[in-house]
Amino acid sequence: MTGTLIALSIIALTIKPYQIVLIVLTLLTIAAFIFLTIWGKKLEKKQNLAKAQMDAMAQTAQVFVIKKEKKKFKEAKLPAQVLEQVPKYMKNRKVSTATVKVGPKIVTMMVDDKVFEILPEKANCTIVVSGIYITELKAIRGQKTLPKPPEPKGAFNKMRAKLSGFVQSTNEENEKAKAEASKQHKATPTVHTKGSKKKK
Protein backbone atom coordinates (compact mmCIF):
# COMPACT_ATOMS: atom_id res chain seq x y z
CA MET A 1 0.00 0.00 0.00
CA THR A 2 2.81 2.38 0.95
CA GLY A 3 4.66 1.48 -2.26
CA THR A 4 1.58 2.30 -4.33
CA LEU A 5 1.18 5.70 -2.66
CA ILE A 6 4.86 6.47 -3.25
CA ALA A 7 4.54 5.49 -6.91
CA LEU A 8 1.45 7.68 -7.34
CA SER A 9 3.23 10.58 -5.63
CA ILE A 10 6.20 10.25 -7.99
CA ILE A 11 3.89 10.15 -11.02
CA ALA A 12 1.99 13.22 -9.75
CA LEU A 13 5.26 15.13 -9.33
CA THR A 14 6.53 14.19 -12.79
CA ILE A 15 3.29 15.17 -14.60
CA LYS A 16 3.22 18.81 -15.65
CA PRO A 17 0.18 21.03 -14.90
CA TYR A 18 -0.89 21.29 -18.56
CA GLN A 19 -0.81 17.49 -18.84
CA ILE A 20 -3.15 17.21 -15.85
CA VAL A 21 -5.52 19.68 -17.53
CA LEU A 22 -5.44 17.63 -20.75
CA ILE A 23 -6.17 14.41 -18.85
CA VAL A 24 -9.10 16.01 -17.03
CA LEU A 25 -10.48 17.44 -20.30
CA THR A 26 -10.15 14.04 -21.98
CA LEU A 27 -12.02 12.31 -19.16
CA LEU A 28 -14.76 14.97 -19.26
CA THR A 29 -15.07 14.58 -23.04
CA ILE A 30 -15.41 10.79 -22.73
CA ALA A 31 -18.03 11.19 -19.98
CA ALA A 32 -19.97 13.73 -22.07
CA PHE A 33 -19.86 11.42 -25.12
CA ILE A 34 -21.21 8.48 -23.10
CA PHE A 35 -23.98 10.66 -21.62
CA LEU A 36 -24.99 12.04 -25.04
CA THR A 37 -25.01 8.54 -26.55
CA ILE A 38 -27.35 7.19 -23.82
CA TRP A 39 -29.52 10.31 -23.93
CA GLY A 40 -29.67 10.16 -27.75
CA LYS A 41 -30.89 6.56 -27.71
CA LYS A 42 -33.62 7.37 -25.18
CA LEU A 43 -34.67 10.40 -27.22
CA GLU A 44 -34.76 8.31 -30.41
CA LYS A 45 -37.03 5.75 -28.73
CA LYS A 46 -39.42 8.51 -27.62
CA GLN A 47 -39.42 10.02 -31.12
CA ASN A 48 -40.12 6.65 -32.74
CA LEU A 49 -42.99 6.03 -30.31
CA ALA A 50 -44.44 9.50 -30.94
CA LYS A 51 -44.05 9.02 -34.72
CA ALA A 52 -45.86 5.66 -34.56
CA GLN A 53 -48.74 7.26 -32.66
CA MET A 54 -48.92 10.14 -35.12
CA ASP A 55 -48.80 7.79 -38.12
CA ALA A 56 -51.73 5.86 -36.66
CA MET A 57 -53.78 9.08 -36.48
CA ALA A 58 -52.59 10.49 -39.82
CA GLN A 59 -55.05 11.45 -42.54
CA THR A 60 -54.90 13.40 -45.80
CA ALA A 61 -56.70 16.75 -46.07
CA GLN A 62 -57.24 19.50 -48.63
CA VAL A 63 -56.57 22.95 -47.12
CA PHE A 64 -55.95 26.52 -48.17
CA VAL A 65 -52.87 27.90 -46.43
CA ILE A 66 -53.56 31.52 -45.45
CA LYS A 67 -50.25 32.24 -43.71
CA LYS A 68 -47.42 30.60 -41.81
CA GLU A 69 -45.37 32.04 -38.97
CA LYS A 70 -43.29 31.13 -35.95
CA LYS A 71 -44.90 32.10 -32.66
CA LYS A 72 -44.48 31.35 -29.00
CA PHE A 73 -46.73 28.60 -27.69
CA LYS A 74 -48.67 31.02 -25.51
CA GLU A 75 -49.13 33.47 -28.41
CA ALA A 76 -50.19 30.88 -30.99
CA LYS A 77 -53.93 30.37 -31.18
CA LEU A 78 -53.77 26.70 -30.30
CA PRO A 79 -56.51 24.76 -28.49
CA ALA A 80 -56.49 25.01 -24.69
CA GLN A 81 -56.02 21.23 -24.42
CA VAL A 82 -52.74 21.48 -26.34
CA LEU A 83 -51.43 24.39 -24.27
CA GLU A 84 -52.19 22.54 -21.04
CA GLN A 85 -49.91 19.68 -22.11
CA VAL A 86 -46.99 22.01 -22.93
CA PRO A 87 -44.43 22.28 -20.07
CA LYS A 88 -44.04 25.77 -18.57
CA TYR A 89 -40.41 26.10 -19.64
CA MET A 90 -41.44 25.56 -23.29
CA LYS A 91 -44.30 28.07 -23.43
CA ASN A 92 -41.90 30.88 -24.36
CA ARG A 93 -40.32 28.77 -27.09
CA LYS A 94 -41.27 29.53 -30.70
CA VAL A 95 -43.15 26.90 -32.68
CA SER A 96 -43.87 26.64 -36.41
CA THR A 97 -47.57 27.29 -37.10
CA ALA A 98 -49.84 27.75 -40.09
CA THR A 99 -53.28 29.33 -40.35
CA VAL A 100 -55.29 27.21 -42.78
CA LYS A 101 -58.84 27.03 -44.07
CA VAL A 102 -60.39 23.58 -43.84
CA GLY A 103 -63.78 23.74 -45.49
CA PRO A 104 -65.60 26.70 -43.90
CA LYS A 105 -63.40 26.70 -40.77
CA ILE A 106 -60.17 28.63 -40.21
CA VAL A 107 -57.82 26.94 -37.75
CA THR A 108 -54.25 27.27 -36.53
CA MET A 109 -52.10 24.16 -36.82
CA MET A 110 -48.61 23.24 -35.71
CA VAL A 111 -46.22 22.38 -38.55
CA ASP A 112 -43.21 20.11 -38.74
CA ASP A 113 -40.09 22.25 -39.20
CA LYS A 114 -39.13 20.53 -42.47
CA VAL A 115 -42.64 21.03 -43.86
CA PHE A 116 -42.71 24.65 -42.66
CA GLU A 117 -39.73 25.49 -44.90
CA ILE A 118 -41.53 24.43 -48.10
CA LEU A 119 -45.16 25.14 -47.18
CA PRO A 120 -46.45 27.93 -49.47
CA GLU A 121 -48.77 30.74 -48.40
CA LYS A 122 -51.98 31.68 -50.23
CA ALA A 123 -52.14 28.26 -51.89
CA ASN A 124 -54.31 25.16 -51.97
CA CYS A 125 -52.35 22.20 -50.63
CA THR A 126 -52.79 18.52 -49.96
CA ILE A 127 -51.31 17.77 -46.54
CA VAL A 128 -51.04 14.93 -44.06
CA VAL A 129 -52.30 15.87 -40.60
CA SER A 130 -52.23 14.11 -37.27
CA GLY A 131 -54.61 15.91 -34.94
CA ILE A 132 -53.60 19.56 -35.33
CA TYR A 133 -50.06 18.76 -36.49
CA ILE A 134 -49.07 18.98 -40.17
CA THR A 135 -46.56 16.21 -40.75
CA GLU A 136 -46.20 16.18 -44.54
CA LEU A 137 -46.87 18.25 -47.64
CA LYS A 138 -48.17 15.96 -50.40
CA ALA A 139 -48.97 18.37 -53.23
CA ILE A 140 -49.53 22.01 -54.17
CA ARG A 141 -52.28 22.86 -56.62
CA GLY A 142 -50.83 24.12 -59.90
CA GLN A 143 -47.36 22.69 -59.24
CA LYS A 144 -46.11 19.33 -60.48
CA THR A 145 -43.26 19.09 -58.00
CA LEU A 146 -42.70 20.21 -54.42
CA PRO A 147 -40.12 22.94 -53.70
CA LYS A 148 -36.78 21.85 -52.30
CA PRO A 149 -36.00 22.83 -48.69
CA PRO A 150 -33.42 25.62 -48.35
CA GLU A 151 -29.84 24.81 -47.45
CA PRO A 152 -29.23 25.02 -43.68
CA LYS A 153 -27.11 28.01 -42.65
CA GLY A 154 -24.15 27.70 -40.28
CA ALA A 155 -21.81 24.80 -39.61
CA PHE A 156 -23.82 23.55 -36.61
CA ASN A 157 -27.13 23.50 -38.52
CA LYS A 158 -25.49 21.74 -41.48
CA MET A 159 -24.01 19.07 -39.19
CA ARG A 160 -27.38 18.69 -37.45
CA ALA A 161 -29.16 18.29 -40.80
CA LYS A 162 -26.65 15.65 -41.93
CA LEU A 163 -27.01 13.74 -38.66
CA SER A 164 -30.80 13.90 -38.89
CA GLY A 165 -30.67 12.64 -42.48
CA PHE A 166 -28.30 9.82 -41.51
CA VAL A 167 -30.57 8.70 -38.65
CA GLN A 168 -33.63 8.85 -40.90
CA SER A 169 -31.96 6.88 -43.69
CA THR A 170 -30.73 4.28 -41.16
CA ASN A 171 -34.25 3.87 -39.75
CA GLU A 172 -35.68 3.50 -43.27
CA GLU A 173 -33.07 0.86 -44.17
CA ASN A 174 -33.83 -1.05 -40.95
CA GLU A 175 -37.57 -0.98 -41.71
CA LYS A 176 -36.96 -2.21 -45.28
CA ALA A 177 -34.70 -5.01 -44.01
CA LYS A 178 -37.36 -6.09 -41.50
CA ALA A 179 -40.07 -6.05 -44.19
CA GLU A 180 -37.95 -8.11 -46.60
CA ALA A 181 -37.05 -10.61 -43.86
CA SER A 182 -40.74 -10.95 -42.99
CA LYS A 183 -41.65 -11.55 -46.66
CA GLN A 184 -38.94 -14.18 -47.07
CA HIS A 185 -40.06 -15.93 -43.90
CA LYS A 186 -43.66 -16.08 -45.14
CA ALA A 187 -42.59 -17.23 -48.62
CA THR A 188 -40.39 -20.08 -47.31
CA PRO A 189 -42.37 -23.35 -47.65
CA THR A 190 -42.64 -25.62 -44.65
CA VAL A 191 -40.92 -28.97 -45.26
CA HIS A 192 -42.55 -32.00 -43.62
CA THR A 193 -40.41 -35.07 -43.13
CA LYS A 194 -41.77 -38.61 -43.20
CA GLY A 195 -41.22 -38.98 -39.51
CA SER A 196 -43.38 -35.95 -38.78
CA LYS A 197 -46.47 -37.51 -40.39
CA LYS A 198 -48.79 -39.39 -38.07
CA LYS A 199 -49.34 -43.05 -38.82
CA LYS A 200 -52.94 -44.12 -39.29
N, C-alpha and C positions, 0 to 999 in steps of 0.2 A: 504493500500500500504506500509506504514511504517512498519507495523507488519510483512508483507511478507519479506521485505528486512532484517529485524532483524532476522527472522527465518532462512533465507538463509545464513546470516552471521554466525549464531551460528553453522549451519550444516557444513559450509566451515571450521570453526575453529576446529570442532570436527573430521573431516575427516583427516586421516594421508596422507602424500605425496604419499606413495606407493599405497594407495587405490585410489587416484586420477588417478595415472598412469594406474592402472588396469581398472578403469572405462573408461578412454580414449581409451585404447587398445580394450576393449570390444565393444565400439561404432564403432571404426574403423573396427573391424572384421565384425560386422553386416553390415556396409555400404559396405565393400568389397564383402561380400557374396551376397548382393542384386544386386550389380553391375554385378558380375560374372554370376548370374542367368539370368538377363535380357540380358546380352551380349551373353550368351550361347544359349538362345532361338533364338536370331536374327541370330547367326551363324548357328544354326541347320536349320533354314528356308532357308538360302542361300545355304547350302550344299544340302538340299533336292531338291531345285530348280535346282541347277547345275547337280545333279545326274539324275533328270528327263530329262533334256536336253541331257545329255550324253547317257542315256538309249535309247532315241529316235534316236540317231545317231549311236548306237552300231551295229557292224557287226562282224562276225567271219572270221578269216583269218588264213592261213597256212604260217608260217614264219620260217626262220632259224635264231636263235639267235647267232650272232657272238660274242658279248661281252656285258657286262652290267657294268656300273660305275656311280658314283655320281659326277656330275660336277656343276660348277656355271652356272647360266643361260646364262651369256655372253660368257662362254667357250664352252657350249654345241652347237653342230651344228644343232640348231633348225631353222625352217623357220623364215624369217625376220618378217612376219606377227605376229608370236607368240611372238617374242621378243619385238615388239612394244607395245603389250598389257600388258607386265610385268611392274609393277611399278619400279621406279628407286631403291627404297630401297630394293627390292627383287632380283635385278640382281646379287648381290654378294652371294646370298643364294644358297646352293647346292640343286640340284634336281636329282631324280633317273632317269636315262636314259638307253636305250638299243639300240645298233646298230644291226639292223636286215636286213635280205635279204628277200624282198617280190618279188617273181618272179625274173626278171633280175636286179631289183633296190635294192640298199643298202641305207637305210634311218635310221635316228636317231629318236627315239620315246621317249616320256616321259612315265614313268611307275609308277603305283600306288605303294606306299611304301610296302604294304602287298604282292603284286605280285612280287615286286623286290626281296624280301627275298627268294622266292622259284623258281624264274625264272632261269633255267639252261643256261649255256653258251655252245656253240658248239653243239646245239641240235635243232631238228625240233619240233616245238610246234604249237599247236592250241590255238589261243588267241582271246580275244574279244577286239576290238579296237573302239575308238570313236574319229574320226579325227586322231590325231597323239598320242593319249593317250591310253596306254594299261591298261585296267581296270580289266581284268580277265585272268587267265591261265586255259584253259579248259583241255588240255591233252599234254603229252610229248610222242613222238614216242618211242616205245620200253619199256615204263613203264605203268603198269596197274593202278597205283595210283599216285597221286601227293605227293610231299614231304611235310612234316609238317613244318610250319614256326618255326624258332628258338624261344626259350624262351626269353622274353625281359629282359635285364640286368638293374639292379638298381631298387630301390624301387619306384621312380617316374615313370619310364617307365612301370613297372608292374601295378601300379595304373592306369596309363593312358590307358593301354591296356584293363584292366578290365572295366573301364568306357566306353571305345569305344565299347567293346563287349556288355555291358549292354544296351547302347543306340541303337545299331544295333538290338539286340534281341527284344527290346521294339518296335522299328519301324516295325519289321517283324510281331510281334504279332498283332499290330494295323492294319496292312495291311490285315492279315488273317481274323481278326474279321470283318473288313469292307467288305471283299469279301464274307464271310459267311452270313453276314446280308443282302447283296445285293441278294445272291442266295435265301435266305429264303423269301425275299420280292417278288421276281419274281415267286417263287413256290407257294405262298399263293393264292388260288383261290378267285376271286371276287364274293361275295355273293350279289345277287340281291333280294330285297324284293318285295312283291306284289305291294306295293305302288309305287315302283320306275318304274314299267312298265307303258307304256303309253296305255291308253284305246283307242280302235279303234272306 
